Amino acid sequence: MNAHPDPAPPVRMAHLGLGAFHRAHQAWYTQQANQAEQDLWGYESFTGRSPTAARMLTAQGCRYHLVIRGPEHDRIERISSIVRASHGGSRRRMRAVLAAPSTALASLTVTEAGYHLDARGELDSSSPAVVGDLSAVRAGGDGSLTTAVGRLVDGLISRRDAGAGGIALVSCDNIGSNGAVLERAVLGFAAEIDPGLANWIEDEVGFVSTMVDRITPALDERMRASLPDFGQEADRMPVVAEPFTEWFLAGRFPAGRPAWEAGGARVVADVAPFEERKLWILNAGHSLLAYLGSLRGHASVAEAMTDPVCVRALERLWDEAAPAIRLPREEIRAARLGVAQRWRNPRIEHLLRQISRDGLHKLRVRLAPVLVLWREHGWGLPEGQLALLGTWVQAVRAGVSEDVSAPQLREGTLDDGVRRGLAMIAPSLAGDEAMIASALAAARAAQSG
């Protein structure tokens, strides 16, 4: 991409997870803030496992186009709020940016699986990746780290040692109470290294919970071919997203933040009700369509939304989620209508195989809490929710899902798989025969349908 005459904003933030969603969401909101205010903010954004995206973005000055794809036409915006793109495996760069007094916050979009959580939502200290990072951080040096929590704690050690003061850590992943989850993970990791470090983090670091939303489909070659002409600016890293976007934030920013409200972000006292709405309406619905839709031969969300069987299953899932969401019924009803309308946008091709990945980690937050609430309140048997469990197991066993998070589901009979699936996502419900029978019936129906 050709050089742009606008000066680059100063790097005042780090981000872990240089994927399409970050570039369509947090970077977009920061772009809106920079256009509305003279107080400019820029990101140094880090890749996860591979340096490829960082290299490609760096080659075009870290500027790219966001194609906002409505039902009828595209709108193109040029994003320049990412100033530097780096490989997450570089401990030196991560330490440098987190230790800089000018760095006010670090945000994350590493997906649920990237937190290495156990079934309780705590850091899985037995995970080989976590064990390896603990050893590497204790040893010091520049050896590569593989987990987001390990990289953050390593950087926070440098920040403490540099006397750089407070910082905010902002989780932007689909995990309930994601700021609190990140705090437990970071403090748990830090305490293993040095109890004094954990105390410093408790005093100096703000953990911000958020609810984020914007459908950002993976850009395959067919979608790439449909992109508009960017003129003389060659762009190998464009992003496609829907027009709709949301961001709710709650927490402490010790060193400040961009004026994200310019893009419509809302700072609230508690994001939990909005998280519930997102997780149990949009995210759980996405998972249901990914598994049931794939079993019925569909490739995308928009395609599955033309199937009456999928739509009826979705409506039942949402009916059962509604009592668990702490928002007015009218707001939940409006959210359902809005999500269904967004999903019917034929120009946003959100592939089911993309959504179906990492089902074990996703269903622990998208499904298990609703199942537990139904049991705790004695509301009966949530058959629509259990259909999500059953179709997940069936899709993994049938090989129509790219989910490799739970290979145990393929072992033994279908009944064995359903039992294992329930035990893995909701251990407190393991052995609930009524739930198992309902999920098994849904799995068999999906198999024959």
Secondary structure, DSSP 8 states (H G I E B T S, - for coil): ----SS----EEEEEE--SHHHHHTHHHHHHHHHHH-SS--EEEEE-SS-SHHHHHHHHTTT-EEEEEE-SS-EEEEEE--EEEEE-TT-HHHHHHHHH-TT--EEEE--TGGGG-B-TTSSB-TTSHHHHHHHHHHHH-TT----SHHHHHHHHHHHHHHHT---EEEEE-SS-TTHHHHHHHHHHHHHHHH-HHHHHHHHHHEEEEEEEEE-------HHHHHTS---TT---SS-EEE-S--EEEEES--TT----GGGGT-EE-S--HHHHHHIIIIIIHHHHHIIIIIHHTT--BHHHHTT-HHHHHHHHHHHHHHGGGS-S-HHHHHHHHHHHHHHHT-TT---BHHHHTTTHHHHHHHHTHHHHHHHHHHT----HHHHHHHHHHHHHHHHT-S---S-GGGGSS-HHHHHHHHHHHH-GGGTT-HHHHHHHHHHHHHHHH-
